[in-house]
Amino acid sequence: MATVLTADTVFTSAHVETGLVCVEISVEVPTTNLDTIGDAILLYKFAPGDKLPIFLGQNVLSIWFDDMDTHATPTLDIDIGLADNVDAALDTTLYNSGGGGQAATAAGGVTCDDLETLANQGYIDCSGLYLSMWVIAAAATAAAGTVKITMLVAKGVLARTSDLT
């Protein structure tokens, strides 16, 4: 069963011409969510009409996480992607840690500076879906840590200026 963790979510900037909003998420992940295959953490709920733009040569998400498996031979493997409900496996995988659970950054990920410069190559429909972290292989020695994600979201209806803090 999925765990819903409270994320610090910030809408940092918007580009009116493209309708893109930069969303930054930071979630503290406890060890109890890293020690069982199938552990799922719901990181963010997309609004109706939201889409993730696809950019040539760029990852859809920019991801950074702490070392959440401190064992000498770590086993933690994490996928991050889209799920349609709190008990569902990922429907679309956007990132795989490749095992190891070591501190990492997804290379080539989008940043808020990319709002005006990247050429959009299409969209992934995420209307009403959850951005979810799914444990594929449990941690050998789980350690609590932070997961930070930056993504550009094409809003169905552009967020109000008051939502952008």
VEXLUM-625699 format. One line per field, with one value per residue (C-alpha): residue in three letters; x, y, z. Coordinates in steps of 0.05 Angstrom, whole numbers. Each point is the difference from the previous one (the first is absolute). Layout:
// VEXLUM-625699
r c(ALA  ...)
c1 c(X  ...)
c2 c(Y  ...)
c3 c(Z  ...)
END
This chain:
// VEXLUM-625699
r c(MET  ALA  THR  VAL  LEU  THR  ALA  ASP  THR  VAL  PHE  THR  SER  ALA  HIS  VAL  GLU  THR  GLY  LEU  VAL  CYS  VAL  GLU  ILE  SER  VAL  GLU  VAL  PRO  THR  THR  ASN  LEU  ASP  THR  ILE  GLY  ASP  ALA  ILE  LEU  LEU  TYR  LYS  PHE  ALA  PRO  GLY  ASP  LYS  LEU  PRO  ILE  PHE  LEU  GLY  GLN  ASN  VAL  LEU  SER  ILE  TRP  PHE  ASP  ASP  MET  ASP  THR  HIS  ALA  THR  PRO  THR  LEU  ASP  ILE  ASP  ILE  GLY  LEU  ALA  ASP  ASN  VAL  ASP  ALA  ALA  LEU  ASP  THR  THR  LEU  TYR  ASN  SER  GLY  GLY  GLY  GLY  GLN  ALA  ALA  THR  ALA  ALA  GLY  GLY  VAL  THR  CYS  ASP  ASP  LEU  GLU  THR  LEU  ALA  ASN  GLN  GLY  TYR  ILE  ASP  CYS  SER  GLY  LEU  TYR  LEU  SER  MET  TRP  VAL  ILE  ALA  ALA  ALA  ALA  THR  ALA  ALA  ALA  GLY  THR  VAL  LYS  ILE  THR  MET  LEU  VAL  ALA  LYS  GLY  VAL  LEU  ALA  ARG  THR  SER  ASP  LEU  THR)
c1 c(0  25  19  -19  56  -8  46  25  -24  18  -24  61  -14  -45  7  -67  12  12  -44  58  8  64  -17  51  -15  39  -21  31  -3  2  36  -67  -15  65  3  -53  -8  -62  4  -30  1  -46  41  -47  -72  -7  -61  -50  28  74  52  75  35  52  63  51  63  -28  -30  -71  20  62  10  47  -1  40  37  -60  37  63  20  69  -34  -66  -60  -52  -31  -51  -46  -35  -60  -74  -54  -75  -18  30  4  24  68  30  -35  58  71  36  64  35  57  34  9  48  -42  60  -5  -11  -25  -36  46  -30  -63  -40  9  -43  48  -26  -70  14  57  -17  -36  -61  -4  -69  -33  -12  -72  1  -69  -23  58  50  75  21  65  -1  50  22  53  1  58  52  8  -55  16  -50  14  -25  -26  -2  -32  -6  -48  -32  -76  -45  -62  -68  -17  61  9  -23  56  -17  18  70  40)
c2 c(0  69  52  72  44  75  33  71  22  67  30  42  32  0  16  28  -11  -75  -12  -35  3  -21  -46  -17  -56  -20  -62  -31  -76  -41  -68  -36  19  -30  -69  -39  -15  36  57  60  73  49  63  46  0  30  44  -16  20  -1  -27  -11  29  -43  37  -26  -23  14  -43  17  5  26  -44  2  -46  -15  -65  -42  -67  6  -73  -16  -36  39  -32  55  10  56  17  67  7  8  -41  8  -15  -9  -76  -6  -18  51  7  39  -1  66  -17  -62  6  -61  -31  18  53  45  76  20  52  -17  29  44  16  63  62  61  38  -43  30  44  -36  -73  -24  -39  -68  -21  -16  -56  6  -2  30  -23  -48  -5  9  -61  -32  -76  -46  -54  -31  14  34  -44  53  52  72  56  53  56  -7  65  5  57  -5  45  -10  24  20  -13  69  41  7  65  49  -8  -74  17  12)
c3 c(0  -17  51  -11  27  7  -50  2  -68  -30  -66  -13  -67  -60  -74  -24  -74  7  61  35  75  36  59  53  49  63  40  62  -8  64  3  6  -73  -27  30  -38  -75  -24  50  -35  18  -33  -11  -38  -27  -69  -13  -55  -67  23  -48  4  -62  -34  -20  -49  36  70  54  18  74  35  61  59  60  62  12  23  2  42  -5  -29  -57  -7  -33  -1  -69  -10  -58  -4  -46  -9  36  -4  72  69  -6  -72  -28  -47  -67  -30  26  -8  39  26  50  -30  68  55  35  5  -1  -71  -49  -65  -53  -53  39  -11  42  12  -46  -58  -1  -60  -36  -12  -62  20  -36  26  66  50  25  76  12  69  9  57  -6  40  25  -2  34  -50  46  75  34  33  54  -7  19  2  -52  -44  -71  -40  -68  -50  -58  -50  -3  -55  39  -29  27  17  75  31  16  73  -6  -22  64)
END
